């Protein structure tokens, strides 16, 4: 899952928000030095990613991408699912989307100095440029995916992935509406950030 979904599945605290995003920036981080709330947030991130990567419906979405983009299908799906979460926001959350974003940005910025340098840079841009609002449109998804394509350190054909998304939008939407409630239920059942012991 991408940044918005990870924060949606976090607790409304700075430590939880940091931990739930740290999963994408943990290379080189000594997790033994993390505070317990941040470590539990990281554990929650890992739980979310494992469930997502192994979900049969999510796996099938790979075939919806053109063969030359299929290598990066999981990346595209992660960003797309943030878009679809926004499209169906009121189905899953009673807090207005704009209020959720403002709260999440504030919580992240409160302890930004405790983040690894790369995470601090990315989160700073995310908050300042309001990335989540950008994900609301397919043009924003296109921009995000093309920026990712530019950062890949080898020649690739990932740019333009939004064309595959547009061609199969209804199928992606149907998968999301089946998958996401199951993900929420899975995270709730483990209750990692509230539990005294994480069940691996």
ROKEKOL-813173 format. One record per residue (C-alpha): residue number from 0; residue in one letter; x, y, z. Coordinates in pm, 1 decimal, padded with zeros to 6 digits. Layout:
ROKEKOL-813173
<seq:NUM	type:a	X:X	Y:Y	Z:Z>;
...
END
This chain:
ROKEKOL-813173
<seq:0	type:x	X:00000.0	Y:00000.0	Z:00000.0>;
<seq:1	type:x	X:00105.9	Y:00359.4	Z:-00049.5>;
<seq:2	type:x	X:00149.8	Y:00642.7	Z:00199.8>;
<seq:3	type:x	X:-00214.7	Y:00747.0	Z:00240.4>;
<seq:4	type:x	X:-00340.6	Y:00395.3	Z:00308.0>;
<seq:5	type:x	X:-00062.8	Y:00331.0	Z:00558.8>;
<seq:6	type:x	X:-00156.3	Y:00646.7	Z:00749.0>;
<seq:7	type:x	X:-00525.3	Y:00556.8	Z:00727.7>;
<seq:8	type:x	X:-00437.8	Y:00230.9	Z:00905.0>;
<seq:9	type:x	X:-00220.5	Y:00406.1	Z:01166.5>;
<seq:10	type:x	X:-00319.8	Y:00547.7	Z:01502.8>;
<seq:11	type:x	X:-00375.2	Y:00926.0	Z:01532.2>;
<seq:12	type:x	X:-00037.4	Y:00990.9	Z:01697.9>;
<seq:13	type:x	X:00295.9	Y:01120.0	Z:01567.9>;
<seq:14	type:x	X:00483.1	Y:00803.2	Z:01669.5>;
<seq:15	type:x	X:00231.6	Y:00578.9	Z:01495.2>;
<seq:16	type:x	X:00235.6	Y:00787.5	Z:01179.5>;
<seq:17	type:x	X:00614.3	Y:00781.2	Z:01168.0>;
<seq:18	type:x	X:00628.4	Y:00406.6	Z:01230.1>;
<seq:19	type:x	X:00363.7	Y:00330.2	Z:00969.8>;
<seq:20	type:x	X:00559.4	Y:00519.4	Z:00703.4>;
<seq:21	type:x	X:00902.1	Y:00404.6	Z:00821.1>;
<seq:22	type:x	X:00853.7	Y:00072.5	Z:00645.8>;
<seq:23	type:x	X:00942.4	Y:00240.7	Z:00316.8>;
<seq:24	type:x	X:01254.9	Y:00402.7	Z:00461.8>;
<seq:25	type:x	X:01388.9	Y:00146.2	Z:00708.2>;
<seq:26	type:x	X:01701.3	Y:00044.4	Z:00516.9>;
<seq:27	type:x	X:01996.4	Y:00119.5	Z:00743.4>;
<seq:28	type:x	X:01774.1	Y:00193.3	Z:01043.2>;
<seq:29	type:x	X:01854.4	Y:00009.0	Z:01367.4>;
<seq:30	type:x	X:01503.9	Y:-00091.1	Z:01470.3>;
<seq:31	type:x	X:01629.7	Y:-00185.9	Z:01818.3>;
<seq:32	type:x	X:01675.9	Y:00184.8	Z:01884.6>;
<seq:33	type:x	X:01318.0	Y:00277.9	Z:01794.8>;
<seq:34	type:x	X:01070.4	Y:00368.4	Z:02066.7>;
<seq:35	type:x	X:00803.6	Y:00104.8	Z:02125.6>;
<seq:36	type:x	X:00520.9	Y:00309.2	Z:01965.4>;
<seq:37	type:x	X:00727.1	Y:00371.0	Z:01651.2>;
<seq:38	type:x	X:00834.2	Y:00004.5	Z:01634.3>;
<seq:39	type:x	X:00472.4	Y:-00109.8	Z:01666.2>;
<seq:40	type:x	X:00380.2	Y:00128.1	Z:01385.2>;
<seq:41	type:x	X:00653.3	Y:-00027.4	Z:01172.6>;
<seq:42	type:x	X:00523.2	Y:-00374.6	Z:01255.9>;
<seq:43	type:x	X:00178.3	Y:-00261.0	Z:01145.4>;
<seq:44	type:x	X:00323.6	Y:-00137.0	Z:00815.2>;
<seq:45	type:x	X:00485.1	Y:-00476.5	Z:00755.5>;
<seq:46	type:x	X:00157.9	Y:-00655.6	Z:00836.5>;
<seq:47	type:x	X:-00026.6	Y:-00438.4	Z:00584.7>;
<seq:48	type:x	X:00230.9	Y:-00498.2	Z:00311.4>;
<seq:49	type:x	X:00235.6	Y:-00874.9	Z:00362.1>;
<seq:50	type:x	X:-00142.8	Y:-00900.0	Z:00348.6>;
<seq:51	type:x	X:-00157.1	Y:-00680.1	Z:00039.0>;
<seq:52	type:x	X:00121.0	Y:-00858.1	Z:-00147.8>;
<seq:53	type:x	X:-00034.5	Y:-01200.0	Z:-00083.1>;
<seq:54	type:x	X:-00397.5	Y:-01111.9	Z:-00149.9>;
<seq:55	type:x	X:-00515.4	Y:-01315.6	Z:-00451.6>;
<seq:56	type:x	X:-00725.3	Y:-01033.9	Z:-00598.4>;
<seq:57	type:x	X:-00438.4	Y:-00787.1	Z:-00574.5>;
<seq:58	type:x	X:-00205.6	Y:-01038.0	Z:-00740.0>;
<seq:59	type:x	X:-00447.3	Y:-01067.4	Z:-01031.4>;
<seq:60	type:x	X:-00431.6	Y:-00695.7	Z:-01102.9>;
<seq:61	type:x	X:-00078.1	Y:-00751.0	Z:-01233.5>;
<seq:62	type:x	X:-00225.9	Y:-00899.2	Z:-01549.9>;
<seq:63	type:x	X:-00416.6	Y:-00575.6	Z:-01616.3>;
<seq:64	type:x	X:-00093.9	Y:-00393.2	Z:-01695.2>;
<seq:65	type:x	X:00082.5	Y:-00405.0	Z:-02030.4>;
<seq:66	type:x	X:00362.2	Y:-00666.0	Z:-02041.3>;
<seq:67	type:x	X:00633.5	Y:-00397.7	Z:-02054.8>;
<seq:68	type:x	X:00496.6	Y:-00234.4	Z:-01737.0>;
<seq:69	type:x	X:00408.4	Y:-00548.4	Z:-01544.6>;
<seq:70	type:x	X:00738.5	Y:-00550.9	Z:-01358.0>;
<seq:71	type:x	X:00622.9	Y:-00237.4	Z:-01174.0>;
<seq:72	type:x	X:00256.3	Y:-00334.5	Z:-01138.5>;
<seq:73	type:x	X:00266.6	Y:-00347.3	Z:-00759.1>;
<seq:74	type:x	X:00404.7	Y:00007.2	Z:-00743.9>;
<seq:75	type:x	X:00132.0	Y:00137.8	Z:-00973.0>;
<seq:76	type:x	X:-00136.7	Y:-00048.3	Z:-00780.4>;
<seq:77	type:x	X:-00017.7	Y:00098.9	Z:-00450.1>;
<seq:78	type:x	X:-00057.2	Y:00454.1	Z:-00580.2>;
<seq:79	type:x	X:-00385.5	Y:00371.0	Z:-00753.1>;
<seq:80	type:x	X:-00528.2	Y:00228.4	Z:-00430.8>;
<seq:81	type:x	X:-00459.2	Y:00560.1	Z:-00256.9>;
<seq:82	type:x	X:-00662.1	Y:00725.3	Z:-00534.2>;
<seq:83	type:x	X:-00944.8	Y:00475.5	Z:-00492.3>;
<seq:84	type:x	X:-00941.6	Y:00518.1	Z:-00115.8>;
<seq:85	type:x	X:-01000.6	Y:00889.9	Z:-00171.1>;
<seq:86	type:x	X:-01280.0	Y:00817.7	Z:-00419.0>;
<seq:87	type:x	X:-01457.0	Y:00600.7	Z:-00160.7>;
<seq:88	type:x	X:-01343.8	Y:00795.3	Z:00145.0>;
<seq:89	type:x	X:-01687.1	Y:00851.6	Z:00299.8>;
<seq:90	type:x	X:-01753.2	Y:00476.7	Z:00282.3>;
<seq:91	type:x	X:-01461.1	Y:00404.4	Z:00512.5>;
<seq:92	type:x	X:-01412.7	Y:00714.2	Z:00727.3>;
<seq:93	type:x	X:-01649.4	Y:00972.6	Z:00877.0>;
<seq:94	type:x	X:-01370.0	Y:01231.4	Z:00915.4>;
<seq:95	type:x	X:-01363.6	Y:01461.1	Z:00610.2>;
<seq:96	type:x	X:-01071.9	Y:01382.9	Z:00384.1>;
<seq:97	type:x	X:-00925.9	Y:01732.9	Z:00405.0>;
<seq:98	type:x	X:-00934.8	Y:01716.3	Z:00785.9>;
<seq:99	type:x	X:-00763.3	Y:01376.4	Z:00783.6>;
<seq:100	type:x	X:-00486.0	Y:01508.8	Z:00558.5>;
<seq:101	type:x	X:-00432.1	Y:01819.5	Z:00770.7>;
<seq:102	type:x	X:-00412.1	Y:01608.0	Z:01086.9>;
<seq:103	type:x	X:-00172.6	Y:01356.1	Z:00931.5>;
<seq:104	type:x	X:00058.4	Y:01624.5	Z:00797.4>;
<seq:105	type:x	X:00061.5	Y:01795.0	Z:01137.1>;
<seq:106	type:x	X:00138.6	Y:01471.2	Z:01321.9>;
<seq:107	type:x	X:00424.6	Y:01388.9	Z:01084.2>;
<seq:108	type:x	X:00576.6	Y:01735.2	Z:01102.8>;
<seq:109	type:x	X:00563.7	Y:01738.6	Z:01483.3>;
<seq:110	type:x	X:00847.0	Y:01483.8	Z:01506.0>;
<seq:111	type:x	X:01005.6	Y:01511.6	Z:01163.4>;
<seq:112	type:x	X:01353.3	Y:01550.2	Z:01316.2>;
<seq:113	type:x	X:01334.5	Y:01191.4	Z:01444.5>;
<seq:114	type:x	X:01297.0	Y:01050.6	Z:01091.5>;
<seq:115	type:x	X:01582.6	Y:00914.4	Z:00879.3>;
<seq:116	type:x	X:01713.9	Y:01184.0	Z:00644.6>;
<seq:117	type:x	X:01553.9	Y:01043.9	Z:00328.0>;
<seq:118	type:x	X:01218.2	Y:00999.7	Z:00500.3>;
<seq:119	type:x	X:01240.2	Y:01351.2	Z:00641.6>;
<seq:120	type:x	X:01294.7	Y:01487.6	Z:00290.7>;
<seq:121	type:x	X:01009.3	Y:01289.1	Z:00132.0>;
<seq:122	type:x	X:00764.0	Y:01359.0	Z:00413.2>;
<seq:123	type:x	X:00851.0	Y:01728.2	Z:00401.2>;
<seq:124	type:x	X:00765.7	Y:01740.1	Z:00031.7>;
<seq:125	type:x	X:00451.6	Y:01533.0	Z:00090.9>;
<seq:126	type:x	X:00320.5	Y:01775.3	Z:00350.6>;
<seq:127	type:x	X:00426.3	Y:02097.0	Z:00176.6>;
<seq:128	type:x	X:00293.4	Y:01993.5	Z:-00164.4>;
<seq:129	type:x	X:-00016.3	Y:01813.0	Z:-00031.5>;
<seq:130	type:x	X:00048.4	Y:01491.5	Z:-00221.2>;
<seq:131	type:x	X:-00271.6	Y:01329.4	Z:-00097.9>;
<seq:132	type:x	X:-00489.5	Y:01591.1	Z:-00262.9>;
<seq:133	type:x	X:-00298.5	Y:01520.9	Z:-00585.4>;
<seq:134	type:x	X:-00388.9	Y:01151.0	Z:-00567.4>;
<seq:135	type:x	X:-00757.4	Y:01241.4	Z:-00589.1>;
<seq:136	type:x	X:-00741.5	Y:01268.9	Z:-00969.8>;
<seq:137	type:x	X:-00607.0	Y:01029.9	Z:-01231.2>;
<seq:138	type:x	X:-00394.7	Y:01316.4	Z:-01360.9>;
<seq:139	type:x	X:-00234.6	Y:01324.2	Z:-01015.7>;
<seq:140	type:x	X:-00183.9	Y:00948.1	Z:-01025.1>;
<seq:141	type:x	X:-00022.6	Y:00986.8	Z:-01366.9>;
<seq:142	type:x	X:00210.8	Y:01255.4	Z:-01233.6>;
<seq:143	type:x	X:00307.2	Y:01044.8	Z:-00932.0>;
<seq:144	type:x	X:00377.0	Y:00732.5	Z:-01138.9>;
<seq:145	type:x	X:00578.1	Y:00920.4	Z:-01400.6>;
<seq:146	type:x	X:00787.8	Y:01079.2	Z:-01125.7>;
<seq:147	type:x	X:00855.1	Y:00730.7	Z:-00987.1>;
<seq:148	type:x	X:00956.5	Y:00614.7	Z:-01336.1>;
<seq:149	type:x	X:01211.9	Y:00896.9	Z:-01354.3>;
<seq:150	type:x	X:01365.9	Y:00790.7	Z:-01021.4>;
<seq:151	type:x	X:01418.7	Y:00428.8	Z:-01130.0>;
<seq:152	type:x	X:01792.4	Y:00392.9	Z:-01186.6>;
<seq:153	type:x	X:01772.7	Y:00199.5	Z:-01508.8>;
<seq:154	type:x	X:01596.0	Y:00237.9	Z:-01841.3>;
<seq:155	type:x	X:01231.7	Y:00138.1	Z:-01806.7>;
<seq:156	type:x	X:00890.1	Y:00162.1	Z:-01970.6>;
<seq:157	type:x	X:00694.2	Y:00244.0	Z:-01655.5>;
<seq:158	type:x	X:00593.4	Y:00595.1	Z:-01766.1>;
<seq:159	type:x	X:00238.2	Y:00610.5	Z:-01895.9>;
<seq:160	type:x	X:00111.9	Y:00338.0	Z:-01662.9>;
<seq:161	type:x	X:-00201.7	Y:00546.0	Z:-01609.9>;
<seq:162	type:x	X:-00315.9	Y:00437.1	Z:-01958.9>;
<seq:163	type:x	X:-00337.4	Y:00077.0	Z:-01835.9>;
<seq:164	type:x	X:-00522.5	Y:00199.4	Z:-01528.4>;
<seq:165	type:x	X:-00773.7	Y:00394.9	Z:-01734.5>;
<seq:166	type:x	X:-00832.4	Y:00096.0	Z:-01963.1>;
<seq:167	type:x	X:-00916.5	Y:-00130.1	Z:-01667.6>;
<seq:168	type:x	X:-01040.7	Y:00121.3	Z:-01413.6>;
<seq:169	type:x	X:-01362.2	Y:-00065.8	Z:-01332.6>;
<seq:170	type:x	X:-01171.8	Y:-00387.8	Z:-01264.6>;
<seq:171	type:x	X:-00924.2	Y:-00209.5	Z:-01036.0>;
<seq:172	type:x	X:-01211.3	Y:-00039.9	Z:-00854.9>;
<seq:173	type:x	X:-01392.3	Y:-00369.6	Z:-00799.2>;
<seq:174	type:x	X:-01076.2	Y:-00529.9	Z:-00660.5>;
<seq:175	type:x	X:-01019.7	Y:-00238.8	Z:-00424.9>;
<seq:176	type:x	X:-01375.3	Y:-00247.8	Z:-00289.7>;
<seq:177	type:x	X:-01336.2	Y:-00618.3	Z:-00210.8>;
<seq:178	type:x	X:-00979.0	Y:-00602.8	Z:-00087.0>;
<seq:179	type:x	X:-00970.2	Y:-00291.8	Z:00128.9>;
<seq:180	type:x	X:-01241.6	Y:-00390.9	Z:00381.3>;
<seq:181	type:x	X:-01060.3	Y:-00722.7	Z:00421.2>;
<seq:182	type:x	X:-00733.9	Y:-00538.5	Z:00485.2>;
<seq:183	type:x	X:-00897.1	Y:-00316.6	Z:00747.4>;
<seq:184	type:x	X:-01046.2	Y:-00623.0	Z:00917.2>;
<seq:185	type:x	X:-00707.9	Y:-00798.3	Z:00910.7>;
<seq:186	type:x	X:-00529.7	Y:-00503.2	Z:01070.6>;
<seq:187	type:x	X:-00806.3	Y:-00467.6	Z:01328.3>;
<seq:188	type:x	X:-00789.0	Y:-00836.2	Z:01418.3>;
<seq:189	type:x	X:-00414.6	Y:-00814.3	Z:01492.1>;
<seq:190	type:x	X:-00453.4	Y:-00482.0	Z:01669.6>;
<seq:191	type:x	X:-00074.3	Y:-00450.9	Z:01677.3>;
<seq:192	type:x	X:-00048.8	Y:-00095.9	Z:01803.2>;
<seq:193	type:x	X:-00290.9	Y:-00155.7	Z:02086.9>;
<seq:194	type:x	X:-00183.9	Y:-00508.9	Z:02177.7>;
<seq:195	type:x	X:00082.7	Y:-00588.6	Z:02435.9>;
<seq:196	type:x	X:00246.8	Y:-00845.5	Z:02210.9>;
<seq:197	type:x	X:00270.6	Y:-00862.7	Z:01831.7>;
<seq:198	type:x	X:00166.4	Y:-01201.9	Z:01698.1>;
<seq:199	type:x	X:00401.6	Y:-01285.7	Z:01409.4>;
END
